[in-house]
Amino acid sequence: MVEGSKYLADLGAGRLADMDAAGITLQVLSWSGAGADILPPKEAVEWTRRVNDGLASLIAERPERYAGFAHLPVSNPQAAADELERCIHDLRFVGAMINGTTDGKFLDHPGFEPLLSRAESLDVPIYIHPNLPPETVYKAYFDGLPPQLGFCLSAYGFGWHAETAIHLLRLVFSGALERHRGLKLIIGHMGEFLPMTLARTDAMCSNEILRRMSRTLTRQLRDQVYVTTSGQFTLPPLHLLLDTWGIDRILFSVDYPYNANRDGRALLDSIRLDRTDVEKIAHRNADRLLKLRLPQKSSPQGDDLAQK
């Protein structure tokens, strides 16, 4: 994880060569790590504008290779909604990414209604990325272990994925997805544990959900949530994701530079589906969701899937 961070700022020849070697046509760029979510509201607004303007200027140098997700001042939800609209209309970004909780609050908190409503009206997705757990959660679940092992378990080793799964489930159980039926969300890592437990959670909670809502848990997630392959490059979780989410909601992603482009490509090459379905995962689903329009590349060998 730490090793890959030194390549974050490289948007030039080195990154492009690595993308080319893996047959990757385009990467969607986003802010990595702690940012506006830990800043006071006023400071967060000013800082995110600088971040997004800087990212837009870099993308403008290679618009055929890069697109962008907005970084938002989520500690100020109304300002976050306004910044999202500015990024979509003025900077031509294709969505937004947020990192886990903000001040210990998930997106189902009523304070985030302006942001959810604006993303819905703009018809752009919010990518929910994991974040470090709040201190109270860390102490309850991960304290008392050897420091680096405790951190690993709390974050990229396990805890991140459980937190994001809970984040999605809260958006269903709170009624947020039912209120915002046009809202589109993205999660990573082959579904953050949800494909494995979806049938049980739905069965155990379906009566209570359907007393309050018109759609089951599974239906809401399948209707409104897209899942990327980021950081998961083996076939068993993909097979489970295909069975639970379906081919039209899966997006190829690498999580570069924390994971290698070549590993993402190896996953694509190992998928035993017909070419049309592989192309859906590789780029067609992302093209549709993110409204990407890229020059078509010819490939006499027929092996360049122009994946994201």
N, C-alpha and C positions, 0 to 999 in steps of 0.2 A: 504494500500500500504506500508506504513512505517513499520507497525507491521511485515509484512512478511519478511522484509530484514534481520532480525536477524537469519533466518534459511538458508541464502544463502550459507554459508560456510560449512554447515553440509552435508557431502557426506558419512557419516558412518551409524551406526545402526539406528539412529533416522529417517533419510530420507528413508532408505530402508524399515523400518517397516511401514512408512506412505505409501510408494509406494505399499507394499504388501497388506496393508489393503484395498487399492483401486483397486487391481488387475492390477497394472501397472508394466510391465516387464522392461521397459527401459525408461530413460530420456535422452534427448539430452541437454547437458550443454552448457552454453554460458556466456560470460562476461555480467554483469548487470550494467547498469548505465553509466555515463560519463567515457570515457577512452581515447583511442588514438585520437578520433575525436577532442579533445580540446588541444592536445599537438602539439608543433612544429614538423615539419617533421622528423628531425634527432632523437629527443627524442622519438617520437612516434614509430619509427622502433625498437629501442632498447627495449622499454617498452613492445610492443606487443609480441616480441619474448619470453620475460620472462613469460608473461601471458600465452601464448600458450604452452610453454614447461611445465609450472606448471600444467596447466589443463590436458595435455597429461599424465603426471605422475600420477595424481589422477585417470584418466580414466583407466589407465593400471592396477590399483589395483582391479577394478571391471569391466572388459570389457564386461561382460555379462549383466550389468545393466546400463552402461553409454556410451554415445557417445558424440562427441563434434563439435561445430561450432567454426570456427576460429574467433579471434578478429583481426582486420586489421588496419594498420596505414594509414587510408584513407586520411589523410592530405598529403600523399606522394603516389599518385595512382600507380606509377610504383613499388614502394616498396611493396605496398599492394598486387599487383598482384603476386609478387615474394613470399611474405609471405603466400598467399593463396596456391600457388603451394607447398611450403614446408610443410604446414600443411596437405594438402591432401596426398602427397606422403610419407612424413617422419613420420608424427604424426597420420596418418590414420583418420583425421577428415572427416566429411561427408558434409561439406558446410561451409558457413560463415554467420555471422550476422553483420549488420551495424546499427547504430542508427541515423536515420533521415538525416538531412543535415550536411554538413561539411563546415565550413566557409560560411554558408548561401547558399551553392550550393547543388542541387539535383544530383542524379546519371546520369541524362541526360547531365550534363555539359561535354563538349568535353574533359576536363582534366581527366575524369574517364574512357575514352575509354580503356586504358590498363587493368583495372580491369575487365570491362565487357567482353572484349575479352578473358581474361585468364579464367574467370569462365565458359565461353561458351566452350572453348577448353578442359577444365578439366571435363566438364559435371557434375558440382556440382552447387547446388542452392545458391543464396544469399537471406538471410532472411532480409527483410527491416522492422526494428522495429522502432516505433515512438521515438521521442526525444523531448526535451524541445524546444519551439519555439525561434527563434532569438529575440533579444531584441526589434527590431522595430515592429515585429509582435505582441509581447506581449503587447507593449504599444498601438498599434492600436486597438486590439480586446479585451484585458483582463484587461487593467489598469483601475483604479478607482473603482474596486470592493473590498469588504473586502478581505484582503491579501490571506488568505487560500482558500477562495472560488474562487478568481481569478486564483490562481494557479491550483486548481482542474479543473476548466473549461478549462484552457489552456493545460492541460496534460491529465491525465487518465480519466477525466470526459467527455471530448469531443474533445478538440483540437488535441490531438495525432492522433485520428482516421481520422479527416479531413485532417491533414497534410500528413498522409501516403496515403490516397486516392489521393491527389493531386500529390504526388510523383509518384505513378503508372501511373496516367494520363499523367504526363509530359514525362514519358518514352515512352508512345505511341505517343503523339503529336509531340515530338521532332524527331521521327523516330528511336529512340534507339532500340526498340524491333524489328523493321523491319530490321535494320542493323544486329542485333544479334538474328537471329531467333532460334538459339539453346540455348539461355540464359534462365535459369530457375530461377524464383523468388518465394519467399514465403512471404505472409503477414498474419497477425493474426486477431483476434477479429471478426471472421465471415465475413471478407472482408472489414473492415474499411469503412462502409457506401456505398461502391461501388455497392453491389447487389441491393440496393434500388433504386439507380439512374442510373444504367447502361443503361437501355433501353432509357431513355430520353437523356442522354448525347450522346449516339450513334446516336440517331435520329437527334439531333440538330447539330451534328458536322460531320455526316457521309460523306457529300459531300466534305467537305474540306479535310478530312482524305483520302478518296479514290482518290482524285486528286494527292496525293503524295505517296500513299502506296497501296499495293496489298490486304491488309486485313482490315476489319472493326475493330473498337475499341473492340467490344465484342469478335471477333475472336482472336485477338492478346492476350487479357487477358486470354481467355479460353485455348489458345494454350500454354502459357508460364508462367502462374501464378497459384500457389497453395495457398490455403487458410486454415488457422488453426482455430480451435474453441477456441483458448486461451482467457480466461477471459469472455467468453459469454456462459452461461450455460442454456439458455432457448430455446424452440423449434421454435418460430416464425422466428428468424434470420436464423436458420438452414434450415427451409423449404424454405425460400427465396434463400439461398445460393444453395440449391439443384436445384431449378428451374433455376437459372442463370448460375451457374458454372458447375454443374453436379457432380455426385457421385465420379468420378475418380480424382477430384482435391481437395478433402476435407481431411484434416489431423487432427486427434485428438491432442489436446494440452491443457495443464492446465495453464501454466504460473506460475508454482510453484516457490517460496513459496508465491508469491503475491496473488495467489488464491489457494484454497485447493484442493488437489487431489480428495477428496471425492465428491466435487462438479462436477468435470469433469466426474467422474465415474457415478454420478447420471444422467448426461446428456445422456451418452451412454445407460444407462439402460432404459431411457425414449423414445428412438428413436423407432418408429414403422415402421421399414423396415425389410425385410427378413435378415436372419443372414449373408448371403454373403455380402450384402451392408453394414451392421453394421461393419463387419470385415474390409471392405475397409476403412471406416472412422477410425476405431480403430487402424489399423496397416498396412494393406496391401498396401495402397497408399504410406505410409511413407517408408515401406520396399523397394518399387520399386524406389521411388525418391531418397532416401538416400543410397540405396544399402546396406541395413541392413541385416545381416545374423545372426539370433539368434537361440539358441537351442529351439526346440519345446517342449512345456510343455503339458503333458496329463492332462485332466480334466474330471473325470467321470461325473461331473454335466454338463459339456459343457458350463460353464459360464466364463471361463478365456479367454478373448479375446487377451491377450498379447499386450495390447495397449501401445502406447508411450504417 
